[in-house]
Each structure stands twice: as C-alpha cells, then as structure tokens.
Amino acid sequence: MNDPHQSRRILLVGGSGFVGRNLSETLGRRGHRVFVADPRVDDPAPPDAFRVPVADRAAMQQLLHDTAVDTVIHLASVLLPSSPAEQFEREVVEVLLPSFALMDACARASVRFVLFSSGGTVYGDPGPGRAAESQALAPKSRYGLAKVMLEEYARLCHRLSGLQYLVLRPSNPYGRHQRVNGAQGVVAVAMGRALAGLPLELWGDGEGVRDYLDVQDLCSAVAGLLERGATNAVFNVGSGVGHSVNEVIALVRQVTGRELEVVHRPARATDVRRIVLDTTALAATIEWRPTPLAEGLQRFHRELTAAHGR
C-alpha cells in the first residue's frame, strides 16, 4: 500500500457528480483504474461506469466482486446542508443504511473504504481559529449529522471487523465541472449569475466565513493520501484560509468584470457562521500547497468562458 507507483483499482460510489468527475480524471491520469457506481451515469454508460445506486445492496456487493477493486471512495448523498427532515429520512434509507452494509462488505473483502465527509458541516460553529480533526463534532444540519453517522460507523466497523478506512473532511470545493446553475456552491453560483447578468440570492448578511478549495487541489490530496497508503485516519482537506461570502462576491466581480446584484434573504439556522480548517496533519503526510482563492477563481472563470463562450 505504500508504493506510490502501485496502480489501484478504485470504485467511486456516487461518482457522477462534480467532485467525482474531477476525481476520476485525476486518478486516471495518475495511472489508477477507476470505476463509477451512480444512478446518474450517462446513457449509454461508459465501460467502467455502472448505473447502480448505493441503496441496491446486492448489486453493490456484486460490483465489488466483479471489479476486484482494492479501494472504495464513498461520495453518495441525497442531502444538502439546508435539506428538511423528510429528506433526512430518505438519506437514512437510501444512503446511510446501505452504506453501513457496504462498509461491512468492504471489511470482509479487505477493501479500503474512503469516506468523503464534510469539513464544512461536521464541526458546527467551532469559533475562532482553525478547526483541527480533534475538534468536537457538533453539526448544525442534518447533512452534517449524516456525515458524522457515516464516520462513526466506519470507526465501529474498523474496531469490530478490521475495516481499513480513511475519512476525508473537505472544505468547500469549487471549480472544473461544477454546475453554475445549481442549488449549492456559492462560488459556482455567484460565477454563473455574474456571467448570466442575473442577481444572486444570498442567505444572511454575507459575513459568514468559509474555507474554499479548488477541486483540483482536493483531488490531488485524495490521490496523494491513497498513494501514501494512509489508513485508519481522519484528514481535513482545505485551504486553511477563511473568506467571507462578501469577499467571494467581490472577487467574482473582479475576475468576471461583471456587475453582480445581491438579493439578501433571512439567514438560516443551518448555516455555520465561521469555519476554517486546520490542515497541519495533511501537510505532514503529503506535499500540500493549495491554490489561493483569487487564482482558483481566475482558472475557473477561464474554463467556464472556454466551455460556454462567455
């Protein structure tokens, strides 16, 4: 597991989204064989992609066998940080319980299980400074609670069945392949609204501080940790620098050269006021120099304009 040149066979569960697409590209470029399991796989499905939801326990376990993977990366969720109670019930049935079964199956098959948790939500409001992995977990949203439950089951499965696991707590990723007309990701949504000449709806006063991370840096960190053989550990993956939403909006205006009208809505109880991640453990394990936000936004803008001709 510690040979950086050893090729892995990796299954991305819920891997058709924005992060999954970038991760597939990064891992593929580094010589790893990547499979994707997601009900949103395009039709016709590519050879290494399977239209299988994590909720289909039998199909997922058969896929583990058929692909002979040594690593599963779990990205699946049906929640957003603002999702209501009824959506959480769906998460429990369609994601949490089947994912527990998948961890059990990985333990039996000696497959490493890598969980994408959430550095932006599991800590709640940790206060000033940077939140380290040892910080108490106090999520303010059902999304964050679901991630904590998955983390705890991975640790339990390790203790009971020897599961080799890795928990990643990314900050707020943005960049290549991200939808600019989606319901989450303030960087992408603000960029999209600016380029389209439309107002941005903003919950609260815009002074909430977040840790924003270029998705390509996130994927490089994941690949680096896998190639180092990191197991049975938790890593924050962030920039370690906080920016308010208002700062993000100012940078988007600067990068795009467009006006961006902001329409304020009442703040939501689920919104964290300030979260910046401590990445000391990550930097001690792999080389870690995340892209500054202004530079990352410029790259994202170039990619968007090249793709859409704006």
Secondary structure as UniProt FT lines:
FT   TURN            4..5
FT   STRAND          9..13
FT   TURN            14..16
FT   HELIX           18..29
FT   TURN            30..31
FT   STRAND          33..37
FT   TURN            39..40
FT   TURN            47..48
FT   STRAND          49..50
FT   TURN            54..55
FT   HELIX           57..67
FT   STRAND          71..74
FT   TURN            81..82
FT   HELIX           85..91
FT   HELIX           92..96
FT   HELIX           97..109
FT   STRAND          112..116
FT   TURN            119..123
FT   TURN            133..134
FT   HELIX           142..161
FT   STRAND          165..170
FT   STRAND          172..174
FT   TURN            176..177
FT   HELIX           186..196
FT   STRAND          200..203
FT   STRAND          209..214
FT   HELIX           215..228
FT   STRAND          233..237
FT   STRAND          242..244
FT   HELIX           245..256
FT   STRAND          262..265
FT   TURN            269..270
FT   HELIX           280..285
FT   HELIX           293..308
//
